[in-house]
Amino acid sequence: MLTLVRVDDRLLHGQIICAWVPFVKADSLIVASDEAAGDSLISEIIESCGCKGLNVCVKKIADAVRCVSGAEKERIILIVGNLADAMRVYEKGLKFSKLNLGNIHHDDNGKKITPSVTVNPEDEEIIGRFTEMGVSVEIRDVPASSSSPYHESKRRSG
């Protein structure tokens, strides 16, 4: 069962392991990234974050979709590095109703929404598509923070 879909350009770090995993009671964490899955050193480093009670794996986007789709008993957090990959996951058939924006940083052409989320025009277009499909998009770095929905007004005034 998919418990959280998160966009985080840092992929896996302390906020996820120490805050989100216990909050959603996850027992599996899948990083869906073609780039990370194609680099054995990065994959090994990320997967070493697993521990007793938490399986961590790095998969290409298509493999991650198949893996999550076939897991009924596990409580899974799925992490992608950017909004384009989140849309790829969704379009490959892994439907979800809520998308968490944790960390998105752009050095150029970005609009700062929160200290940890800066979106560019491509991101705004993807968020708009998710919204049109009925996916709730929230900005929240850790569970203890207030959830801030991404509204159309943020797109205009950001």
GULUM-729236 format. One record per residue (C-alpha): residue in one letter; residue number from 0; z, y, x. Coordinates in steps of 0.1 Angstrom, whole numbers, plus 2048, in hexadecimal, padded with zeros to 3 digits. Example, Ala and Ser with C-alpha at 12.3 -4.5 7.8 and 13.67 -1.06 7.14 Angstrom:
<recs>
(rec "a",0,(84E,7D3,87B));
(rec "s",1,(847,7F5,889));
</recs>
This chain:
<recs>
(rec "m",0,(800,800,800));
(rec "l",1,(7F6,822,80D));
(rec "t",2,(815,839,80E));
(rec "l",3,(808,857,820));
(rec "v",4,(7E6,864,82C));
(rec "r",5,(7EB,87F,846));
(rec "v",6,(7D3,895,85A));
(rec "d",7,(7E3,89C,87C));
(rec "d",8,(7CE,8A5,89A));
(rec "r",9,(7EA,899,8B0));
(rec "l",10,(7E6,876,8A0));
(rec "l",11,(808,866,8A7));
(rec "h",12,(827,879,8B2));
(rec "g",13,(84C,87D,8AB));
(rec "q",14,(849,88E,889));
(rec "i",15,(837,870,87C));
(rec "i",16,(84C,854,88C));
(rec "c",17,(86E,865,887));
(rec "a",18,(869,877,866));
(rec "w",19,(84C,869,851));
(rec "v",20,(850,844,859));
(rec "p",21,(874,842,84B));
(rec "f",22,(86C,85A,82F));
(rec "v",23,(850,845,820));
(rec "k",24,(860,824,82D));
(rec "a",25,(840,81B,840));
(rec "d",26,(83E,7FA,852));
(rec "s",27,(81A,800,85F));
(rec "l",28,(80A,81F,86D));
(rec "i",29,(7E4,820,872));
(rec "v",30,(7D3,83A,886));
(rec "a",31,(7AF,83C,87A));
(rec "s",32,(79A,84B,895));
(rec "d",33,(779,840,8A4));
(rec "e",34,(780,854,8C3));
(rec "a",35,(7A3,846,8C9));
(rec "a",36,(799,823,8C0));
(rec "g",37,(77D,825,8DA));
(rec "d",38,(795,82E,8F6));
(rec "s",39,(7AA,810,900));
(rec "l",40,(7C4,826,913));
(rec "i",41,(7CA,83D,8F5));
(rec "s",42,(7CB,820,8DD));
(rec "e",43,(7E5,80E,8F3));
(rec "i",44,(7FA,82D,8F6));
(rec "i",45,(7FA,833,8D0));
(rec "e",46,(801,80F,8C8));
(rec "s",47,(81E,80E,8E0));
(rec "c",48,(830,824,8C7));
(rec "g",49,(835,806,8B1));
(rec "c",50,(857,7F6,8B0));
(rec "k",51,(86A,7DB,89C));
(rec "g",52,(862,7E2,878));
(rec "l",53,(844,7F9,87F));
(rec "n",54,(822,7EC,888));
(rec "v",55,(80B,807,897));
(rec "c",56,(7E6,802,89C));
(rec "v",57,(7C8,817,8A4));
(rec "k",58,(7A8,80F,892));
(rec "k",59,(785,81D,88D));
(rec "i",60,(781,82E,86B));
(rec "a",61,(76E,812,85B));
(rec "d",62,(786,7F8,868));
(rec "a",63,(7A4,80C,85C));
(rec "v",64,(796,80E,839));
(rec "r",65,(792,7E8,838));
(rec "c",66,(7B4,7E2,847));
(rec "v",67,(7C6,7F9,82E));
(rec "s",68,(7B2,7EB,811));
(rec "g",69,(7BC,7C8,819));
(rec "a",70,(7E1,7D0,81D));
(rec "e",71,(7F5,7CD,7FD));
(rec "k",72,(818,7C5,80A));
(rec "e",73,(81A,7DE,826));
(rec "r",74,(825,802,822));
(rec "i",75,(80B,815,837));
(rec "i",76,(807,838,845));
(rec "l",77,(7E3,841,84D));
(rec "i",78,(7DD,85D,866));
(rec "v",79,(7BC,86D,86E));
(rec "g",80,(7B6,888,887));
(rec "n",81,(7A2,8A0,871));
(rec "l",82,(797,8A7,84E));
(rec "a",83,(774,89A,854));
(rec "d",84,(783,878,85C));
(rec "a",85,(799,879,83D));
(rec "m",86,(779,87E,828));
(rec "r",87,(768,861,83B));
(rec "v",88,(785,84B,832));
(rec "y",89,(784,856,80D));
(rec "e",90,(75E,852,80B));
(rec "k",91,(760,82F,81B));
(rec "g",92,(774,824,7FD));
(rec "l",93,(799,82A,805));
(rec "k",94,(7A2,840,7E8));
(rec "f",95,(7C3,854,7E9));
(rec "s",96,(7D1,86E,7D2));
(rec "k",97,(7E4,883,7EC));
(rec "l",98,(7DC,890,80E));
(rec "n",99,(7F5,89E,826));
(rec "l",100,(7EA,8B9,83F));
(rec "g",101,(802,8B7,85C));
(rec "n",102,(7F2,8C6,87B));
(rec "i",103,(7CF,8D5,87D));
(rec "h",104,(7C7,8ED,899));
(rec "h",105,(7A7,900,8A0));
(rec "d",106,(7A3,918,8BD));
(rec "d",107,(784,928,8AE));
(rec "n",108,(77A,934,88C));
(rec "g",109,(79A,928,87C));
(rec "k",110,(7B0,937,861));
(rec "k",111,(7D6,931,866));
(rec "i",112,(7E6,924,847));
(rec "t",113,(807,91A,856));
(rec "p",114,(813,918,87A));
(rec "s",115,(807,8F4,87C));
(rec "v",116,(7E7,8F6,866));
(rec "t",117,(7C9,90B,86F));
(rec "v",118,(7A9,903,85B));
(rec "n",119,(785,90C,862));
(rec "p",120,(769,90F,848));
(rec "e",121,(760,8EA,84B));
(rec "d",122,(784,8E1,844));
(rec "e",123,(785,8F8,826));
(rec "e",124,(766,8E8,818));
(rec "i",125,(774,8C5,81C));
(rec "i",126,(795,8D0,80C));
(rec "g",127,(781,8DE,7EF));
(rec "r",128,(76F,8BD,7EB));
(rec "f",129,(790,8AA,7EB));
(rec "t",130,(79E,8C1,7D1));
(rec "e",131,(77F,8BD,7BB));
(rec "m",132,(784,897,7BD));
(rec "g",133,(7A8,89A,7B2));
(rec "v",134,(7B9,895,7D3));
(rec "s",135,(7D8,8AB,7D7));
(rec "v",136,(7D9,8BB,7F9));
(rec "e",137,(7FB,8C5,807));
(rec "i",138,(806,8D6,827));
(rec "r",139,(826,8C8,834));
(rec "d",140,(82F,8C1,858));
(rec "v",141,(84F,8AC,851));
(rec "p",142,(85E,89E,831));
(rec "a",143,(87C,8B5,833));
(rec "s",144,(864,8D3,831));
(rec "s",145,(859,8E0,80F));
(rec "s",146,(837,8D4,805));
(rec "s",147,(81D,8EF,802));
(rec "p",148,(7FF,8E7,7ED));
(rec "y",149,(7DE,8F3,7FB));
(rec "h",150,(7D1,90A,7E0));
(rec "e",151,(7B0,91B,7DB));
(rec "s",152,(7C2,93C,7E1));
(rec "k",153,(7CA,931,805));
(rec "r",154,(7A5,92C,80B));
(rec "r",155,(79E,950,801));
(rec "s",156,(7BC,962,810));
(rec "g",157,(7C7,94A,82C));
</recs>
